[in-house]
Amino acid sequence: MDAQVTEADIVAALCRRDGDVFAAGLTAARLWGLPLPGTLADEVVRAPLPARRLRGKSVYRPRGRAVDTRVHLAAAVVPRRETALVRWSHLDAVPVALEKMPSVLATTRVRTLLDLSSLLRPDALVAIGDHLVRHPRPEFEGRSHPYATCEALTGIAEGFHGRGAHRFREAVARVRVGSDSPAETRLRLAVVAAGLPEPLANVRASGGTDKTGREIDLGEPDLHWPQWRVAVEHEGPTHLKAEQLAKDIARGERRARAGWIEVRTTAKDLHDRCRRGVDRVRDALVRQGWTPSSS
């Protein structure tokens, strides 16, 4: 059986054939592993829509404001012939090679985020921004520096006046260091949008000191409000492993002894714009003494 062709294989082949070609937009985002919403994260290996005829010519772009989900390639000099699988655009950008596939060129991660600002909703842009500025764990990721900084993104936003500029600035203003997953970003944004105080993200929490004077380490909650002693942990697939589950239980008991409420959320809490998750967080904050006037 032949090996399955990937989107990266398609881009690599076209890059080898034409040295001026590079991936852009959604294709570049997928190649870099940027968190995209819904089916936009699915790689494209076949034509998403059949061609239609317009004034006697074949047209491949979708109707109206529908997202063009074809493989997105760009070059400094256009035109090139569009197909049912590949769309082309002129882009004044300096592409770089992917770390794991040097034969594949793409817009940088930050430039890709900028190019997506006219396509994605602000919350989706924030999730990508959070991904770019988060501090990596070298022992697991093989790198010690973030892909970008909040200051760098702010500087780019101030100087950007193209399509989606307002949306990009709005998103950058809400990017925070600390979110380890799009789920954490979604919940943080939903909590703030609901009028609750903004939490700290993946920052070490302290439960005061024990009888010996030692600080009680409560770990690094996904989200937490130290002044009200409320922590949120979003349970992804890794938390189902027996070893991790035992650690999570022990950590939850430490927090409870220190007077904290730990809210453990799942994917179900993120449905309907995180309504259930927000309600649970609000309930915990109120039980710990928070009122709207205390924000």
Protein Blocks (a to p, Z undefined) as FASTA:
>chain_A
ZZdddfklmmmmmmmmpmkbccehjllmmmnopacehjllpccfbdfbdcddeehiacfb
dehjbccfbdcdddfbdcddddfkbccddddddddddfklmkbccddfklmmmmmmmmmc
fklmmmmmmmmmpccdfklnopabdfbdfklmmmmmmmpcbehklmmmmmmmmgcchiab
fklmmmmmmmmmnopacddehiacdebjafkopacdebjafbdcfknopacddddfklmp
mklmmmmmmmmmmmmmnopacddddfklmgghhlmmmmmmmmmmmmnopafklZZ
